[in-house]
């Protein structure tokens, strides 16, 4: 009897709707190095609850990956533009 109850709880957990997440891989060009761009990007992403990374590239661009709900990623992009 106990085993059946555990199986039912597992099924209910699987039915729980998870929030939609989106991952974007972005490359920024122009005057983005040596102006605090990475710091602003990390701070803005963290304040929106996003995860990911950002780095300077050898060719003068900045590469970024951001993951979270689509609305927050869109807001991050508008803050960085």
C-alpha atoms as an extended CHARMM CRD file, in Angstrom:
* protein
*
        81  EXT
         1         1  UNK       CA              0.0000000000        0.0000000000        0.0000000000  PROA      1               0.0000000000
         2         2  UNK       CA              2.7970000000        2.4240000000        0.8400000000  PROA      2               0.0000000000
         3         3  UNK       CA              4.5630000000        1.7830000000       -2.4700000000  PROA      3               0.0000000000
         4         4  UNK       CA              1.4760000000        2.7400000000       -4.5080000000  PROA      4               0.0000000000
         5         5  UNK       CA              1.2030000000        6.0190000000       -2.6340000000  PROA      5               0.0000000000
         6         6  UNK       CA              4.8110000000        6.9330000000       -3.4740000000  PROA      6               0.0000000000
         7         7  UNK       CA              4.2560000000        6.1890000000       -7.1520000000  PROA      7               0.0000000000
         8         8  UNK       CA              1.2180000000        8.4630000000       -7.2360000000  PROA      8               0.0000000000
         9         9  UNK       CA              3.2270000000       11.3140000000       -5.6770000000  PROA      9               0.0000000000
        10        10  UNK       CA              5.9380000000       10.9250000000       -8.3120000000  PROA      10              0.0000000000
        11        11  UNK       CA              3.3510000000       11.1490000000      -11.0930000000  PROA      11              0.0000000000
        12        12  UNK       CA              1.9130000000       14.2900000000       -9.5590000000  PROA      12              0.0000000000
        13        13  UNK       CA              5.3720000000       15.8640000000       -9.4080000000  PROA      13              0.0000000000
        14        14  UNK       CA              5.9120000000       15.1700000000      -13.0940000000  PROA      14              0.0000000000
        15        15  UNK       CA              2.6250000000       16.8510000000      -13.9640000000  PROA      15              0.0000000000
        16        16  UNK       CA              3.6910000000       20.1030000000      -12.2890000000  PROA      16              0.0000000000
        17        17  UNK       CA              4.1650000000       22.7580000000      -14.9500000000  PROA      17              0.0000000000
        18        18  UNK       CA              7.6870000000       24.1580000000      -15.0770000000  PROA      18              0.0000000000
        19        19  UNK       CA              8.3140000000       27.7430000000      -16.1630000000  PROA      19              0.0000000000
        20        20  UNK       CA              9.4960000000       28.1060000000      -19.7440000000  PROA      20              0.0000000000
        21        21  UNK       CA             13.1930000000       28.9010000000      -20.1120000000  PROA      21              0.0000000000
        22        22  UNK       CA             15.0460000000       30.1850000000      -23.1290000000  PROA      22              0.0000000000
        23        23  UNK       CA             18.7910000000       30.2480000000      -23.7710000000  PROA      23              0.0000000000
        24        24  UNK       CA             20.3460000000       32.8740000000      -26.0130000000  PROA      24              0.0000000000
        25        25  UNK       CA             23.8960000000       32.9420000000      -27.3360000000  PROA      25              0.0000000000
        26        26  UNK       CA             24.7960000000       36.5120000000      -28.2730000000  PROA      26              0.0000000000
        27        27  UNK       CA             27.7870000000       38.3170000000      -29.7330000000  PROA      27              0.0000000000
        28        28  UNK       CA             28.0530000000       42.0870000000      -29.2090000000  PROA      28              0.0000000000
        29        29  UNK       CA             30.3070000000       44.2180000000      -31.3940000000  PROA      29              0.0000000000
        30        30  UNK       CA             31.3080000000       47.8530000000      -31.4860000000  PROA      30              0.0000000000
        31        31  UNK       CA             32.6320000000       49.7170000000      -28.4330000000  PROA      31              0.0000000000
        32        32  UNK       CA             31.9170000000       46.9780000000      -25.9130000000  PROA      32              0.0000000000
        33        33  UNK       CA             35.3380000000       46.2440000000      -24.4210000000  PROA      33              0.0000000000
        34        34  UNK       CA             36.9880000000       48.4140000000      -21.7300000000  PROA      34              0.0000000000
        35        35  UNK       CA             33.7530000000       50.3520000000      -21.0550000000  PROA      35              0.0000000000
        36        36  UNK       CA             32.2470000000       48.2000000000      -18.2770000000  PROA      36              0.0000000000
        37        37  UNK       CA             29.9550000000       46.3190000000      -20.6480000000  PROA      37              0.0000000000
        38        38  UNK       CA             30.5860000000       42.8860000000      -19.0820000000  PROA      38              0.0000000000
        39        39  UNK       CA             30.0190000000       44.2740000000      -15.5790000000  PROA      39              0.0000000000
        40        40  UNK       CA             26.7270000000       45.8940000000      -16.6460000000  PROA      40              0.0000000000
        41        41  UNK       CA             25.6520000000       42.6940000000      -18.4030000000  PROA      41              0.0000000000
        42        42  UNK       CA             26.3670000000       40.4970000000      -15.3700000000  PROA      42              0.0000000000
        43        43  UNK       CA             24.6560000000       42.9240000000      -12.9870000000  PROA      43              0.0000000000
        44        44  UNK       CA             21.5670000000       43.3290000000      -15.2080000000  PROA      44              0.0000000000
        45        45  UNK       CA             21.2450000000       39.5640000000      -15.7850000000  PROA      45              0.0000000000
        46        46  UNK       CA             21.5590000000       38.8050000000      -12.0830000000  PROA      46              0.0000000000
        47        47  UNK       CA             18.9440000000       41.4040000000      -11.1580000000  PROA      47              0.0000000000
        48        48  UNK       CA             16.5340000000       39.7030000000      -13.5840000000  PROA      48              0.0000000000
        49        49  UNK       CA             17.1800000000       36.2080000000      -12.2260000000  PROA      49              0.0000000000
        50        50  UNK       CA             18.9880000000       35.0330000000      -15.3620000000  PROA      50              0.0000000000
        51        51  UNK       CA             21.9310000000       32.6440000000      -15.4920000000  PROA      51              0.0000000000
        52        52  UNK       CA             24.7650000000       32.3710000000      -17.9840000000  PROA      52              0.0000000000
        53        53  UNK       CA             28.1610000000       33.8710000000      -18.7320000000  PROA      53              0.0000000000
        54        54  UNK       CA             29.8640000000       36.7350000000      -20.5640000000  PROA      54              0.0000000000
        55        55  UNK       CA             33.4370000000       37.0920000000      -21.8820000000  PROA      55              0.0000000000
        56        56  UNK       CA             35.6720000000       39.2910000000      -24.0130000000  PROA      56              0.0000000000
        57        57  UNK       CA             36.8010000000       37.7310000000      -27.2830000000  PROA      57              0.0000000000
        58        58  UNK       CA             40.1230000000       38.1850000000      -29.0840000000  PROA      58              0.0000000000
        59        59  UNK       CA             38.4890000000       40.0280000000      -31.9940000000  PROA      59              0.0000000000
        60        60  UNK       CA             37.0940000000       42.8510000000      -29.8200000000  PROA      60              0.0000000000
        61        61  UNK       CA             33.5640000000       41.4450000000      -29.4830000000  PROA      61              0.0000000000
        62        62  UNK       CA             31.8690000000       40.3330000000      -26.2880000000  PROA      62              0.0000000000
        63        63  UNK       CA             30.2080000000       36.9230000000      -26.2160000000  PROA      63              0.0000000000
        64        64  UNK       CA             27.3180000000       36.1890000000      -23.8600000000  PROA      64              0.0000000000
        65        65  UNK       CA             24.9650000000       33.3530000000      -23.0410000000  PROA      65              0.0000000000
        66        66  UNK       CA             21.8410000000       34.1400000000      -21.0130000000  PROA      66              0.0000000000
        67        67  UNK       CA             19.1590000000       31.7310000000      -19.8400000000  PROA      67              0.0000000000
        68        68  UNK       CA             15.8130000000       32.3220000000      -18.1760000000  PROA      68              0.0000000000
        69        69  UNK       CA             12.2480000000       33.1830000000      -18.9810000000  PROA      69              0.0000000000
        70        70  UNK       CA             11.8330000000       34.8740000000      -22.3980000000  PROA      70              0.0000000000
        71        71  UNK       CA             10.4900000000       38.1420000000      -20.9620000000  PROA      71              0.0000000000
        72        72  UNK       CA             13.5320000000       38.5850000000      -18.7040000000  PROA      72              0.0000000000
        73        73  UNK       CA             15.9520000000       37.8530000000      -21.5500000000  PROA      73              0.0000000000
        74        74  UNK       CA             14.1690000000       40.4400000000      -23.7120000000  PROA      74              0.0000000000
        75        75  UNK       CA             14.3740000000       42.9710000000      -20.8700000000  PROA      75              0.0000000000
        76        76  UNK       CA             18.0970000000       42.2560000000      -20.4660000000  PROA      76              0.0000000000
        77        77  UNK       CA             18.6810000000       42.9660000000      -24.1470000000  PROA      77              0.0000000000
        78        78  UNK       CA             16.7680000000       46.2350000000      -23.9320000000  PROA      78              0.0000000000
        79        79  UNK       CA             18.8640000000       47.2790000000      -20.9130000000  PROA      79              0.0000000000
        80        80  UNK       CA             22.1170000000       46.5390000000      -22.7300000000  PROA      80              0.0000000000
        81        81  UNK       CA             21.1780000000       48.2540000000      -25.9780000000  PROA      81              0.0000000000
